[in-house]
Amino acid sequence: MAMPPPFYTSPEVQEAEIAQVFLPGWIALGRADEIPETGDFFTTEVIGEPLIVARGPDGIRVLSNVCRHRGSRLVEGSGTTKRFLCPYHAWSYDLRGTLLRAPLVEDQPGFDRATCALPQFATAEWMGWIFVNLDGTAPPLLPQLRALDPLVRNYHPEEMRLAGSQTEEWAVNWKGLAENFMEGYHLTQVHRSTLHPMTPTRLCRKSANGPAFTTYKAHYDPAFEGRREYHSDMTTEERALSMMVWIYPGFVTAISPNSAVYMTLTPTGPQSVQTRWGVVARGATFEGDEAAARLAFAAAFNAEDKARLLDMQRGLNSRFATSGPLAPPDLEGTIWDFYGYLAERLV
């Protein structure tokens, strides 16, 4: 059975999810190829925390985007820099978050530069995506994904690069959006002219799951002629399907032979979610207009999903809304996996 409507509308449930799921979990932020060179950075905000994702001389770090002086945000957007300069009082920090200069304060009695570094957070990279753990208590991510790796390794998404991304806020519960991305039951009905010709509902098959993830395989219709570029490591079966992956709590991706669509999801309220979604692709896809076409295609089916999810969220607020039976495992088994994950954490 599906969970009852308050699961998707209650402020109390959302507060528990932030405290018991997101803060102690691994949250996806974006792609490592967005910051390929030393000094490259982008900013984001998750669970109310402003963050800087930067590549320093020793790799990628996730830093607090809040000055240690009086709390101003340091930077916005993305770019390349040698230091982060606070626009309020000109305190500056290096790419490791170490305080470089605090004008007119450094000679004050009791000032200790070492206590004024930017907080930094545990990070991990999986197949080219960057993850952060905000409270420092999560067990290492990669060992939790060992059973997932063989399912996606031959696609080599770490070799793909970003075609484009957008950050949006949708007036839907974050779980509703994640569940929608990861079930094939709606594909034929909602995406009749976009995804149905490629991955119709009838060809979806549940795949492996583990404590930190779930998956299903979206097989291509034999009449579908796209996705012809693939890595030489891929098997015949892998060339003919998209691997749908959900790394809990809020990272979902459809990994195809020559590209991948992904979403990073964090709640901004009991009935609102921030999604940073993007498309990554193999090098040859960027020849001509193909990369732009992939991005437009993703925007089209996202818009179809958004319309249905906004409608569903309104329906869940009805006093007469209730739980319904889930579809068979090949179609909604990933949702059942997710319920099990949450049941172990929401106490």
Summary of the structure (lengths in Angstrom):
residues: 347
radius of gyration: 21.2
end to end distance: 19.9
largest distance: 75.1
contacts: 1096
relative contact order: 0.16
helix: 29%
strand: 31%
